[in-house]
Amino acid sequence: MDGITEDGTLASGGRRSAGFFARESTIAGPNFNRWLVPTAALAIHLCIGMAYGFSVFWLPMSNEIANAPASCANIGFIQALTTTTCNWSVAHVTYVFGIFIAVLGVSAAIWGAWLEHAGPRKAGCIAALCWGGGMVVGGIGVMVHQLWLVYLGAGVLGGIGQGLGYITPVSTLIKWFPDRRGMATGFAIMGYGGGAMIGAPLAVLLMSYFSADGGTGVAMTLITMGIIYAIVMVSGAIGFRVPPNGWRPKGWQPSEDQKSNAMITQGHVHLNRAWKTKQFWLIWGVLFLNVTAGIAVISMASPMLQDVFGAALVGIQDSAATLTDAQKAAVVAAAAGLVGLISLFNSVGRLFWASLSDKIGRKNTYYCFFVIGIVMYCLLPTWGHLGMAGMFVLSICVILSMYGGGFATVPAYLADIFGTQMVGAIHGRLLTAWTAAGLVGPLIIAALREAQLEAGVEPALVYDRTLYIMAGLLFLGLICNALVRPVKASDQMTEEEVEYERSLQHEDRVSANAETAARGKFGITGVLCWLGVGIPFLIGLYIALAKAAALL
């Protein structure tokens, strides 16, 4: 008879053994410890989180060809796709970010249901091949100077890796931590926010190394990082284990408050029904509006700080004063320091707010995001007019912590509303809100900025109306969140439907005991796994803090 070995793999004794990548091969054995699962999730998210750090490539990629002919000035997009003699513009290469964010949401929506049945090991390994392989293909595209190949590799293939990698740990973590849903998903999604803190400095270091003999070093940097990321992500994926159905932490029972809380369903909603409910679309709106407003600050923060405060950042109160080159460099360094702080608060805020949601509830957490966010957005112009750079920076940090917190809290919100059986697939569908915000948000912000500049508004005042509009979007998000109600009992799956969904996970092929599974000690394995993801994260944290010191 089939069974589970101590390390969580499937043993065969008479029936067909499952393959290594099959979900049933990852069902945890008795000596597994659930605190190893967040490290596997972090290994994946710290890699795909480099998406936020891709901006370090834009300028070098636009200077790949030395001494380009004068005829290359202002080449069009179509010509840029295949030219081998002209440099790409920064605008051309930044489309890569938009492509993989768009593909992220689409791929998560398409393959979310498949992931629930395939399991995190198979999905994580495919994500590793797509994200790492996409960077390698993108690097080859830079090497042969074919922009379409960069789009196909880093953009499309990398975006599929982003989507699969992002949702891979969600359902698994929520099932391992029914007592701390927010904290569990916060750990993983914190890695996505912190990936750029590690990846961007690594990319700069590698470009410096590979450009020593000439060139920009972008191609070999992308290829090298793609290989590194693929190895790390595969290692994390192989480390995943899933709990047997019905597993609970030892001694834990849902509290009476949880049982009586109408916002926490005791059943499960099928994906095909969930996305048709008003609850799904209200939470979709909540995420879309929170992300759109957050993107406004991310895209404007550095230029906004320089335009609004300018010379005041280096202690010169006369806004008309002419700055020396050294003073200009100090202003730029201060703005870069703000970018470092943004990365830090975007990452740490994910764990903080998601963990807090375990105490105060998901709906109340989103109330905090929107109410505090509206106040912060409305205060930013005031801090600018009063010359209070410190309060300005503090407000932006709070806003970005809630931007990241919104991403980290939403999986637990979905689990509360729709149950845990198909939460990974439902989360995948919901991420289309991120895609929409990532495409629409920057367009709205750029259009607002250009319209005001053309109208003769001073650069230092251009951001005021934009920030007030973002506060208005948050007010709409507040309304959406207030309208979220528990799902109807008629929307929930019957016991027979739940059993059918579980049968698609093939747990009937193994004899896994939910009472005895995953009762192992943390041990040296746990220490090594946490050091493996913790040390790189702390190095990235140190670098971000060092950059932020320029603001002091």
HUHUHU-V753778 format. One record per pair of residues at least 12 apart in sequence whose ideal C-beta (glycine too) atoms are under 7 Angstrom apart, sorted by sequence separation. I is the first residue (numbers start at 0). GAP is how many residues later the second one is. D is the distance in whole Angstrom. If there is no record, write none. Layout:
I,GAP,D  I,GAP,D
//
This chain:
0,12,5  79,12,5  136,12,7  137,12,5  140,12,6  172,12,6  310,12,6  352,12,6  379,12,6  382,12,6  410,12,7  413,12,5  0,13,6  1,13,5  71,13,7  313,13,5  413,13,6  448,13,6  451,13,7  9,14,6  71,14,3  206,14,5  9,15,4  71,15,6  76,15,7  136,15,7  137,15,4  169,15,6  172,15,6  205,15,4  379,15,6  8,16,6  68,16,7  136,16,3  137,16,3  313,16,5  378,16,6  410,16,5  413,16,7  67,17,7  313,17,6  447,17,7  448,17,7  7,18,6  67,18,5  202,18,6  205,18,6  312,18,5  447,18,5  7,19,7  67,19,5  133,19,5  134,19,6  168,19,5  205,19,7  375,19,5  7,20,5  64,20,7  133,20,5  136,20,6  137,20,7  409,20,7  7,21,5  64,21,7  309,21,7  312,21,5  444,21,6  447,21,7  6,22,6  64,22,5  202,22,6  375,22,6  3,23,6  5,23,5  63,23,6  133,23,4  134,23,6  201,23,7  375,23,5  4,24,5  5,24,6  7,24,5  62,24,6  132,24,6  133,24,3  3,25,4  5,25,4  61,25,6  305,25,6  61,26,6  165,26,7  371,26,7  372,26,6  60,27,6  61,27,6  129,27,5  130,27,5  133,27,6  61,28,5  129,28,7  304,29,7  305,29,5  372,29,6  129,30,5  130,30,3  304,30,5  371,30,7  58,31,7  61,31,6  129,31,3  130,31,6  57,32,5  60,32,5  301,33,4  304,33,5  368,33,5  126,34,5  129,34,7  130,34,6  57,35,5  57,36,6  301,36,6  368,36,7  126,37,4  300,37,6  301,37,6  368,37,6  125,38,6  126,38,4  300,38,7  122,41,5  123,41,7  126,41,6  300,41,6  53,42,7  53,43,6  123,44,5  297,44,6  364,44,5  122,45,5  361,47,6  119,48,5  352,48,7  50,49,6  114,49,7  119,49,6  351,49,7  352,49,7  361,50,6  348,51,7  353,51,6  361,51,4  98,52,6  102,52,7  106,52,6  114,52,6  119,52,5  340,52,7  344,52,4  348,52,3  352,52,3  356,52,5  102,53,6  106,53,5  110,53,6  114,53,7  347,53,7  348,53,6  351,53,7  95,54,6  99,54,7  341,54,7  345,54,5  349,54,4  353,54,4  361,54,6  91,55,6  95,55,6  99,55,5  103,55,5  107,55,4  111,55,6  115,55,6  337,55,6  344,55,5  348,55,4  349,55,6  352,55,6  353,55,5  356,55,6  94,56,7  98,56,3  102,56,3  106,56,3  340,56,6  344,56,4  348,56,5  352,56,6  98,57,6  101,57,7  102,57,6  106,57,6  345,57,6  346,57,6  349,57,6  350,57,7  95,58,5  99,58,5  103,58,4  104,58,7  107,58,6  337,58,7  341,58,5  345,58,4  349,58,4  353,58,7  87,59,6  95,59,5  99,59,4  103,59,4  107,59,5  98,60,6  102,60,7  83,61,5  99,62,5  103,62,7  81,64,7  80,66,5  81,66,7  79,67,5  80,67,5  174,67,7  175,67,6  164,68,7  171,68,6  174,68,5  417,69,7  171,70,6  177,70,6  178,70,6  416,70,6  178,73,5  311,75,6  141,76,5  142,76,4  307,76,4  312,76,6  141,77,4  311,77,6  420,77,6  63,78,7  289,79,6  421,79,7  43,80,6  64,80,7  138,80,5  141,80,6  285,80,6  292,80,7  308,80,5  420,80,6  60,81,6  63,81,6  138,81,7  43,83,7  47,83,6  138,83,3  380,83,4  46,84,7  137,84,5  138,84,4  380,86,6  134,87,5  135,87,5  138,87,7  379,87,5  134,90,6  135,90,4  376,90,5  377,90,7  134,91,3  135,91,7  25,93,5  132,93,7  376,93,5  377,93,5  22,94,7  25,94,7  131,94,4  134,94,7  376,94,4  22,95,6  25,95,5  131,95,6  300,95,6  22,96,3  21,97,7  131,97,5  132,97,7  373,97,5  376,97,7  130,98,6  131,98,3  262,98,7  296,99,6  20,100,5  262,100,6  373,100,5  20,101,4  128,101,6  131,101,7  372,101,5  373,101,6  127,102,5  130,102,7  296,102,5  296,103,6  20,104,7  369,104,5  127,105,3  293,105,7  126,106,6  127,106,5  293,106,7  369,107,5  370,107,7  369,108,4  123,109,6  124,109,5  127,109,6  293,109,3  50,111,6  369,111,6  123,112,6  124,112,5  47,113,7  123,113,3  289,113,7  47,114,5  366,114,6  290,115,7  365,115,5  120,116,5  123,116,6  289,116,4  47,117,4  119,117,7  120,117,6  47,118,6  362,118,6  120,119,5  286,119,6  119,120,4  43,121,5  362,121,6  119,122,7  118,123,6  286,123,6  43,124,6  43,125,7  282,127,7  40,128,3  282,130,6  282,131,7  40,132,6  36,135,6  37,135,7  36,136,6  278,138,5  36,139,5  33,142,5  48,142,6  52,142,7  290,142,7  294,142,6  44,143,5  48,143,4  51,143,7  52,143,3  286,143,6  290,143,6  294,143,7  298,143,6  44,144,7  47,144,6  48,144,6  51,144,4  55,144,5  273,144,5  41,145,6  45,145,4  48,145,6  49,145,5  287,145,4  291,145,4  295,145,6  299,145,7  37,146,7  40,146,7  41,146,6  44,146,3  48,146,2  49,146,6  52,146,5  56,146,7  196,146,5  283,146,6  286,146,4  290,146,4  294,146,4  298,146,6  40,147,4  44,147,4  47,147,6  48,147,6  52,147,3  55,147,5  59,147,6  195,147,6  282,147,7  286,147,7  294,147,6  45,148,6  46,148,6  55,148,6  287,148,6  291,148,7  37,149,4  41,149,4  45,149,5  49,149,3  268,149,4  283,149,5  287,149,5  291,149,4  295,149,5  37,150,6  40,150,7  44,150,7  52,150,7  196,150,7  268,150,6  264,151,7  267,151,3  270,151,5  45,152,6  63,152,6  263,152,5  264,152,6  266,152,6  267,152,7  269,152,6  273,152,5  306,152,5  307,152,5  62,153,6  192,153,4  193,153,4  262,153,6  264,153,7  267,153,4  306,153,5  192,154,4  264,154,5  267,154,7  270,154,5  274,154,5  270,155,6  307,155,7  59,156,4  60,157,5  189,157,5  192,157,5  59,158,5  112,158,5  189,158,7  392,158,6  303,159,5  189,160,4  56,161,6  188,161,5  189,161,4  299,163,6  185,164,5  186,164,6  185,165,4  185,168,3  184,169,6  185,169,6  295,170,7  182,171,6  181,172,4  182,172,4  181,173,6  295,174,5  181,175,4  182,175,6  181,176,4  180,177,7  292,177,4  179,178,5  292,180,5  291,181,6  292,181,5  46,182,4  288,184,5  46,185,5  288,185,6  46,186,5  288,187,6  289,187,6  288,188,4  42,189,5  43,189,5  42,190,6  285,191,5  288,191,7  42,192,6  43,192,5  284,192,7  42,193,3  43,193,7  285,194,5  284,195,4  285,195,5  39,196,4  343,197,7  281,198,5  39,199,4  38,200,7  39,200,5  343,200,5  281,201,5  282,201,6  342,201,5  343,201,7  281,202,5  35,203,7  36,203,7  36,204,7  339,204,4  343,204,7  278,205,6  278,206,7  339,207,3  340,207,5  278,208,6  339,208,5  31,209,5  276,210,6  336,210,5  192,211,5  335,211,6  336,211,5  336,212,7  27,213,4  336,213,4  337,213,6  25,214,6  27,214,7  276,214,6  335,214,7  336,214,4  25,215,5  26,215,6  27,215,6  25,216,5  333,216,5  26,217,6  332,217,4  333,217,5  188,218,5  189,218,7  268,218,6  272,218,5  22,219,7  188,219,4  264,221,6  185,222,4  264,222,6  268,222,5  184,223,6  262,223,6  268,223,6  269,223,5  261,224,5  267,224,6  268,224,7  266,225,4  267,225,5  184,226,4  266,226,7  181,227,6  184,227,6  264,227,7  269,227,7  181,230,4  267,230,6  180,231,4  7,233,4  180,234,6  173,237,7  173,238,7  169,241,5  173,241,5  174,245,6  173,246,5  173,249,6  170,252,5  169,253,7  170,253,3  169,254,5  166,257,5  169,257,5  244,257,6  166,260,6  166,261,5  244,262,6  243,263,7  165,265,7  246,267,4  243,268,4  245,268,4  243,269,7  244,269,7  249,269,6  243,270,4  246,270,6  246,271,7  243,273,5  242,274,6  242,275,6  115,306,6  115,308,5  114,309,6  115,309,5  114,310,7  111,312,6  112,312,4  111,313,4  111,315,7  111,316,3  111,317,6  108,319,5  107,320,4  108,320,5  108,322,7  107,323,4  108,323,5  104,326,5  103,327,7  104,327,4  104,329,6  105,329,7  104,330,3  103,331,7  101,333,5  100,334,6  100,337,4  101,337,6  197,338,5  197,339,7  200,339,7  97,340,7  97,341,6  197,341,7  197,342,4  200,342,5  193,343,6  196,343,3  196,344,6  193,346,6  196,346,6  196,347,5  116,387,5  116,388,6  26,480,7  22,482,5  23,482,5  22,483,7  23,483,6  26,483,6  21,484,7  33,484,5  23,485,5  26,485,5  32,485,7  23,486,5  29,486,5  31,486,5  29,487,6  32,487,5  34,487,6  45,487,6  17,488,7  28,488,7  31,488,5  32,488,6  27,489,5  29,489,6  30,489,4  32,489,5  35,489,7  27,490,4  29,490,7  35,490,6  38,490,4  42,490,6  45,490,7  17,491,6  34,491,6  38,491,6  41,491,4  45,491,7  32,493,6  35,493,6  38,493,7  14,494,7  38,494,5  9,500,6  3,506,6  1,507,6  2,507,7  1,508,5  2,508,5  3,508,5  1,509,6  0,510,6
//
